[in-house]
Structure formats: C-alpha cells, structure tokens
C-alpha cells in the first residue's frame, strides 16, 4: 500500500514499504534498464551525479497519443547511494506543465526490520498546480501518478512481475 500526504506548502509526500533491500530499491530507481520495467515503462537518460542531467522519454505509445518525445527533464542535485537522491523535475507533458516551474523530487530509502525498506518520495510542487494534480494521481486520464508508479515498483520488487501498464486509469 502506498500512502500519500499533502502539506499546505504544496509538498506531496508518498511512502511505501517494500520487502527488498535498500540496494535493490536504489537500483530500481537509478538503473535505466530497471526503470523501464515498472510505472510507465518510459526510458530515461540520466547522469546520477550532482549536476547531471535527467530526461524521461516518452514511449512510442505515448508519442502516438500526442505526448512530446521528452516528458520530464531535470538536474541531479544529490546522489547518495543507496539512501538519498534529490533532483529537479520539470514536467513537459504539454504546454501547461511546461510553463510551470521545475519541482524538486527527493527519494529517501530507509532500511527497516525483517527485510522491509521504507521508500519515501517527497515532491515539492510549489507553483506547479497542474504538475501536482497529474503526479498525485488526481487526473485519472494521466494514469495514476506517483502512487501508481510506487505501487508498481513495490509489486515488481516483491513478485518479479510488474502490474499491467496503466494509461488513463
């Protein structure tokens, strides 16, 4: 189960507990081949070092539905394997989201008891209400946002099989 909270300052916090090691979760978050196995199955181009660029690309299916070739762009601000990753995250889904400022995305990976690790995703979306709505899963036709992606990541790591691709839930 993925939990979500919205702070009054526009910050969205998502938590999921996964029966996997911090290292396995880190690899799933940062290895481009692993990233393509869950969520929206989109390829990423990234340099996981401070100052490195990040780009999430649209799949052929997304582009056929009218999505731009580059869906998200950003910069890596901090990478401390396997516990903390911070990056800027600018949605380019369409003209409305592209006009909004970049948001800040923080992944915190905390080992717990009995082989369960807590993954917390903090998305600071101040001044980006459209991006916030889409990524929080409020916009049904956008496919579920971070709650969907984190649920799929959990399922993949715990069972070895991802959920069916969800576009326009």
C-alpha positions as CSV (number, residue, x, y, z in Angstrom):
1,X,0.0,0.0,0.0
2,X,1.2,3.5,-0.8
3,X,0.4,6.3,1.5
4,X,0.2,9.9,0.4
5,X,0.0,13.2,2.3
6,X,-0.3,16.8,1.1
7,X,1.3,19.6,3.1
8,X,-0.1,23.1,3.0
9,X,3.0,24.4,1.1
10,X,2.4,22.2,-2.0
11,X,4.6,19.4,-1.0
12,X,3.4,15.9,-1.7
13,X,4.8,13.0,0.4
14,X,4.4,9.4,-0.6
15,X,5.5,6.4,1.4
16,X,5.7,2.7,0.5
17,X,7.2,-0.2,2.4
18,X,8.8,-2.8,0.2
19,X,10.1,-6.2,1.0
20,X,13.5,-5.5,-0.6
21,X,16.9,-4.3,0.3
22,X,17.8,-0.6,0.1
23,X,20.3,-1.6,-2.6
24,X,17.6,-3.3,-4.7
25,X,15.3,-0.3,-4.4
26,X,18.2,2.1,-5.3
27,X,19.0,0.0,-8.4
28,X,15.3,0.0,-9.4
29,X,15.2,3.8,-9.1
30,X,18.5,4.6,-10.8
31,X,19.3,1.8,-13.4
32,X,17.7,2.8,-16.7
33,X,17.0,-0.8,-17.6
34,X,15.2,-1.3,-14.2
35,X,13.2,2.0,-14.6
36,X,11.8,0.6,-17.9
37,X,10.3,-2.4,-16.0
38,X,7.7,-0.5,-13.9
39,X,5.5,2.6,-13.9
40,X,5.0,4.0,-17.4
41,X,7.9,1.9,-18.8
42,X,9.5,5.1,-20.2
43,X,13.2,5.2,-21.0
44,X,15.4,7.6,-19.0
45,X,18.7,9.2,-19.8
46,X,20.5,10.3,-16.7
47,X,23.8,11.1,-15.2
48,X,23.5,10.1,-11.5
49,X,25.9,12.7,-10.1
50,X,25.4,16.2,-8.8
51,X,24.9,18.5,-11.8
52,X,24.0,15.5,-14.0
53,X,21.0,15.8,-16.4
54,X,17.9,13.8,-16.2
55,X,15.4,13.1,-19.0
56,X,12.4,10.8,-19.1
57,X,11.4,10.0,-22.6
58,X,8.0,9.1,-24.0
59,X,7.4,5.5,-25.2
60,X,6.2,5.0,-28.8
61,X,2.7,4.5,-27.4
62,X,2.8,7.8,-25.5
63,X,4.1,9.7,-28.6
64,X,1.3,8.1,-30.7
65,X,-1.2,9.5,-28.2
66,X,0.4,13.0,-28.7
67,X,3.0,13.2,-25.9
68,X,6.2,15.0,-26.6
69,X,9.4,13.0,-27.1
70,X,10.8,14.3,-23.7
71,X,8.3,14.0,-20.9
72,X,10.4,15.2,-18.0
73,X,13.7,17.0,-17.6
74,X,15.8,17.8,-14.6
75,X,19.1,18.0,-12.9
76,X,20.5,15.7,-10.2
77,X,21.2,17.7,-7.1
78,X,22.4,14.9,-4.7
79,X,23.0,11.2,-5.2
80,X,24.0,9.3,-2.0
81,X,23.6,5.5,-2.8
82,X,21.6,3.7,-1.6
83,X,19.8,6.1,0.7
84,X,19.1,9.5,-0.8
85,X,18.5,11.0,-4.2
86,X,17.4,14.6,-5.0
87,X,16.7,16.1,-8.4
88,X,14.8,18.8,-10.1
89,X,11.8,17.5,-12.1
90,X,10.1,19.6,-14.8
91,X,7.1,18.1,-16.5
92,X,6.9,18.7,-20.2
93,X,3.7,16.8,-20.7
94,X,2.1,19.7,-22.6
95,X,2.3,23.5,-22.8
96,X,0.6,23.9,-19.4
97,X,3.0,21.8,-17.4
98,X,6.0,23.1,-19.5
99,X,5.1,26.6,-18.4
100,X,5.2,25.7,-14.7
101,X,8.4,25.9,-12.7
102,X,10.6,22.8,-12.1
103,X,9.7,20.9,-8.9
104,X,12.0,19.1,-6.5
105,X,11.9,15.4,-6.1
106,X,13.6,13.6,-3.1
107,X,13.8,9.9,-2.7
108,X,14.7,8.6,0.8
109,X,15.4,4.9,1.2
110,X,15.4,3.7,4.9
111,X,16.1,0.1,5.9
112,X,13.7,-1.4,8.4
113,X,13.2,-4.6,10.3
114,X,12.5,-8.0,8.8
115,X,13.8,-7.2,5.3
116,X,11.4,-4.4,4.7
117,X,12.6,-1.0,3.5
118,X,10.7,2.3,3.6
119,X,10.8,4.4,0.4
120,X,9.6,8.0,0.9
121,X,9.2,10.2,-2.1
122,X,8.8,14.0,-1.4
123,X,7.6,16.1,-4.4
124,X,7.9,19.8,-3.8
125,X,5.5,21.2,-6.4
126,X,5.1,24.9,-5.3
127,X,3.8,27.0,-8.1
128,X,3.1,23.9,-10.3
129,X,-0.6,23.0,-9.6
130,X,-1.1,21.1,-12.9
131,X,2.0,19.1,-12.4
132,X,0.9,18.4,-8.8
133,X,-2.5,17.2,-9.9
134,X,-1.1,14.9,-12.5
135,X,1.7,13.4,-10.5
136,X,-0.5,12.9,-7.4
137,X,-2.9,10.7,-9.4
138,X,-5.8,13.2,-9.3
139,X,-6.0,13.4,-13.1
140,X,-7.4,10.0,-14.0
141,X,-6.5,10.1,-17.7
142,X,-2.9,10.7,-16.7
143,X,-2.6,7.1,-15.4
144,X,-2.2,7.4,-11.6
145,X,1.0,9.4,-11.0
146,X,3.5,8.6,-8.2
147,X,1.0,6.4,-6.3
148,X,0.7,4.2,-9.4
149,X,4.5,4.2,-10.1
150,X,5.4,3.3,-6.4
151,X,2.7,0.6,-6.3
152,X,4.1,-0.9,-9.5
153,X,7.7,-0.6,-8.2
154,X,6.7,-2.5,-5.0
155,X,4.9,-5.2,-6.9
156,X,7.9,-5.7,-9.3
157,X,10.4,-5.9,-6.5
158,X,8.3,-8.2,-4.3
159,X,7.0,-10.6,-7.0
160,X,9.3,-10.2,-10.0
161,X,6.4,-9.1,-12.2
162,X,5.1,-5.6,-12.8
163,X,1.5,-4.6,-12.9
164,X,-0.2,-4.1,-16.3
165,X,0.7,-0.7,-17.9
166,X,-1.9,1.8,-16.7
167,X,-2.5,4.7,-19.0
168,X,-5.7,6.7,-18.4
169,X,-6.9,4.9,-15.3
